[in-house]
């Protein structure tokens, strides 16, 4: 039942006019029956508010705290990082090249020098030096008589007393097989090495060492040196 807002008479639920006084009650009944919507859920139709919402929607599409300047800053930072990466890589390659060059240079510096073969010389009593050839050099009476204190003993030195020669980088002396005879000298030849006295005659060739002395018939001494 619905009460008339004018006379208070009771009317049916769907009555549009009061049966007692005829007052129109449709609006009042509709307003009374329709529950009021909570004010919190009512969205005002305000153009300004709609515009504000649209702006908010546009703002929601962007990541909070990021704007055009932020994107520019990130791009610049990434570009700088990329450039730094390229520079670091280039510097690393340059360092590796320098290390390889240094290693190559070090290896070259430590290569052993090529030694020039030494030459052998005979030093005579008058201090003259004669180089020893690769072919046999026959030494005898005619070469040594002028160094004898007593010329009468010249015959004690054989005409071809001994030979000296070079083979490769070594030097030898021999008494007993010469270009002019196949027999040892009568008065022999010795090699003086330090405190040792080594017989050369009849023993084949004997290798010479630096500062050895060749004693010919115990009359003349020749010294062997290497330079």
C-alpha positions as CSV (number, residue, x, y, z in Angstrom):
1,X,0.0,0.0,0.0
2,X,1.0,3.5,-0.7
3,X,0.0,6.6,1.4
4,X,-1.0,9.7,-0.4
5,X,1.4,12.5,0.2
6,X,-1.5,15.0,0.4
7,X,-4.2,13.4,2.5
8,X,-2.5,10.4,3.8
9,X,-5.1,8.0,2.5
10,X,-3.9,4.4,1.6
11,X,-3.8,3.5,-2.1
12,X,-2.6,0.4,-4.0
13,X,0.9,0.0,-4.9
14,X,0.6,1.0,-8.6
15,X,-1.9,3.8,-8.1
16,X,-1.0,7.0,-10.0
17,X,-3.6,9.2,-8.3
18,X,-5.0,9.1,-4.7
19,X,-8.4,7.4,-4.6
20,X,-9.5,9.7,-1.8
21,X,-8.4,13.2,-3.0
22,X,-7.2,12.6,-6.5
23,X,-3.7,13.9,-5.9
24,X,-1.1,12.6,-8.3
25,X,1.2,10.2,-6.5
26,X,3.1,8.6,-9.3
27,X,6.2,10.7,-8.8
28,X,6.2,10.4,-5.1
29,X,5.6,6.7,-5.2
30,X,8.3,6.2,-7.8
31,X,10.7,8.2,-5.8
32,X,9.7,6.4,-2.6
33,X,10.1,2.9,-4.2
34,X,13.3,3.7,-6.1
35,X,16.2,3.4,-3.7
36,X,18.7,6.2,-3.9
37,X,22.0,5.2,-5.3
38,X,25.0,5.7,-3.0
39,X,26.6,9.0,-3.6
40,X,30.0,7.4,-3.7
41,X,29.0,5.4,-6.9
42,X,27.6,8.4,-8.8
43,X,29.9,9.7,-11.4
44,X,29.2,13.4,-12.2
45,X,28.9,14.3,-15.8
46,X,31.4,17.1,-15.6
47,X,33.3,17.9,-18.9
48,X,36.2,19.1,-16.8
49,X,36.3,15.8,-14.9
50,X,36.1,13.8,-18.1
51,X,39.0,15.8,-19.5
52,X,40.9,15.1,-16.3
53,X,40.2,11.4,-16.6
54,X,41.4,11.4,-20.2
55,X,44.6,13.1,-19.1
56,X,45.0,10.5,-16.3
57,X,44.4,7.7,-18.8
58,X,47.2,9.1,-20.9
59,X,49.4,9.4,-17.9
60,X,48.7,5.7,-17.0
61,X,50.0,4.6,-20.4
62,X,53.5,6.0,-19.4
63,X,55.8,4.3,-16.9
64,X,55.8,6.3,-13.7
65,X,58.8,8.6,-13.4
66,X,59.6,8.3,-17.2
67,X,59.1,11.2,-19.6
68,X,60.7,12.1,-22.9
69,X,63.8,13.5,-21.2
70,X,64.2,10.2,-19.3
71,X,64.1,8.3,-22.6
72,X,66.7,10.7,-24.1
73,X,68.9,10.2,-21.0
74,X,68.7,6.4,-21.2
75,X,69.5,6.5,-24.9
76,X,72.5,8.8,-24.4
77,X,73.7,6.5,-21.5
78,X,73.4,3.4,-23.7
79,X,75.2,5.1,-26.5
80,X,78.0,6.2,-24.2
81,X,78.2,2.7,-22.8
82,X,78.4,1.2,-26.3
83,X,81.1,3.7,-27.3
84,X,83.0,2.9,-24.1
85,X,82.7,-0.8,-24.9
86,X,84.1,-0.2,-28.4
87,X,87.0,1.9,-26.9
88,X,87.8,-0.8,-24.3
89,X,87.7,-3.5,-26.9
90,X,90.0,-1.5,-29.2
91,X,92.4,-0.8,-26.3
92,X,92.4,-4.5,-25.5
93,X,93.3,-5.4,-29.1
94,X,95.9,-2.7,-29.2
95,X,97.5,-4.1,-25.9
96,X,97.5,-7.6,-27.3
97,X,99.2,-6.4,-30.5
98,X,101.8,-4.5,-28.4
99,X,102.4,-7.6,-26.2
100,X,102.9,-9.8,-29.3
101,X,105.3,-7.2,-30.7
102,X,107.1,-7.1,-27.4
103,X,107.3,-10.9,-27.3
104,X,108.7,-11.0,-30.8
105,X,111.2,-8.3,-29.9
106,X,112.2,-10.2,-26.8
107,X,112.8,-13.4,-28.7
108,X,114.9,-11.5,-31.2
109,X,117.0,-9.9,-28.5
110,X,117.8,-13.3,-26.9
111,X,118.9,-15.0,-30.1
112,X,122.5,-16.2,-29.7
113,X,124.9,-14.2,-31.8
114,X,126.7,-16.0,-34.6
115,X,130.3,-16.6,-33.7
116,X,132.9,-15.9,-36.3
117,X,135.4,-18.8,-36.5
118,X,138.7,-17.9,-34.9
119,X,141.9,-17.9,-36.8
120,X,145.1,-19.7,-35.7
121,X,148.5,-18.1,-35.7
122,X,152.1,-19.2,-35.1
123,X,154.2,-16.7,-33.1
124,X,157.9,-17.0,-34.0
125,X,160.8,-16.1,-31.6
126,X,161.0,-12.6,-33.1
127,X,157.3,-12.0,-32.2
128,X,156.1,-12.1,-35.8
129,X,152.8,-13.9,-36.3
130,X,151.9,-16.0,-39.3
131,X,148.3,-17.4,-39.9
132,X,147.9,-21.1,-40.3
133,X,146.4,-22.0,-43.6
134,X,143.9,-24.8,-44.3
135,X,146.5,-26.6,-46.5
136,X,149.6,-28.1,-44.9
137,X,152.3,-25.6,-43.9
138,X,155.6,-27.3,-43.9
139,X,158.1,-25.8,-41.4
140,X,161.8,-26.9,-41.4
141,X,165.4,-25.9,-41.3
142,X,165.2,-22.9,-43.7
143,X,162.4,-21.3,-41.6
144,X,164.0,-21.7,-38.2
145,X,167.8,-21.6,-38.6
146,X,167.9,-17.8,-38.2
147,X,166.5,-18.1,-34.7
148,X,169.2,-20.5,-33.4
149,X,171.8,-19.1,-31.0
150,X,174.3,-21.4,-32.5
151,X,174.1,-21.6,-36.3
152,X,176.2,-24.8,-36.3
153,X,173.2,-26.7,-34.9
154,X,171.0,-25.9,-37.9
155,X,171.5,-29.5,-39.3
156,X,169.7,-30.8,-36.2
157,X,166.4,-29.5,-37.6
158,X,165.1,-31.5,-40.5
159,X,164.5,-29.9,-43.9
160,X,160.8,-30.6,-43.5
161,X,160.5,-31.0,-39.7
162,X,156.8,-30.6,-39.1
163,X,153.5,-29.4,-40.6
164,X,150.7,-27.3,-39.2
165,X,147.2,-27.0,-40.8
166,X,143.6,-26.2,-40.2
167,X,140.5,-28.4,-40.6
168,X,137.2,-26.6,-40.0
169,X,137.6,-24.6,-36.8
170,X,140.4,-26.8,-35.5
171,X,144.1,-26.7,-35.8
172,X,146.7,-29.5,-35.8
173,X,150.5,-30.1,-35.7
174,X,152.1,-33.3,-37.1
175,X,155.7,-34.6,-37.3
176,X,156.2,-37.8,-39.3
177,X,154.1,-37.3,-42.4
178,X,154.9,-34.3,-44.5
179,X,154.6,-33.3,-48.1
180,X,158.3,-34.1,-48.7
181,X,158.9,-37.1,-46.5
182,X,157.1,-40.0,-44.8
183,X,159.3,-40.4,-41.8
184,X,159.5,-38.5,-38.5
185,X,162.2,-36.0,-37.8
186,X,165.5,-37.2,-36.2
187,X,165.4,-34.9,-33.2
188,X,161.6,-34.9,-32.6
189,X,158.9,-32.4,-31.9
190,X,157.1,-31.8,-28.6
191,X,154.0,-29.9,-27.5
192,X,154.3,-27.9,-24.3
193,X,150.9,-27.4,-22.7
194,X,151.1,-25.8,-19.3
195,X,153.3,-28.1,-17.2
196,X,152.8,-31.0,-19.6
197,X,155.2,-32.1,-22.4
198,X,153.5,-34.1,-25.1
199,X,155.5,-36.0,-27.8
200,X,154.2,-35.2,-31.3
201,X,156.7,-37.1,-33.4
202,X,155.4,-40.4,-34.7
203,X,152.0,-40.1,-33.0
204,X,149.9,-38.7,-35.9
205,X,148.4,-35.3,-35.8
206,X,147.9,-33.5,-32.5
207,X,145.2,-30.9,-32.0
208,X,146.5,-27.5,-30.9
209,X,145.0,-25.4,-28.1
210,X,145.4,-21.7,-27.5
211,X,148.8,-20.8,-26.1
212,X,150.4,-24.2,-26.7
213,X,154.1,-24.1,-27.5
214,X,155.7,-26.3,-30.2
215,X,159.2,-27.3,-29.3
216,X,161.3,-28.1,-32.4
217,X,164.3,-30.4,-31.7
218,X,164.6,-28.6,-28.3
219,X,166.2,-25.7,-30.2
220,X,163.3,-23.4,-31.3
221,X,159.9,-22.8,-29.7
222,X,156.9,-21.5,-31.6
223,X,153.7,-20.5,-29.8
224,X,150.2,-21.2,-31.1
225,X,147.5,-18.6,-30.5
226,X,143.9,-18.2,-31.5
227,X,142.2,-14.9,-32.4
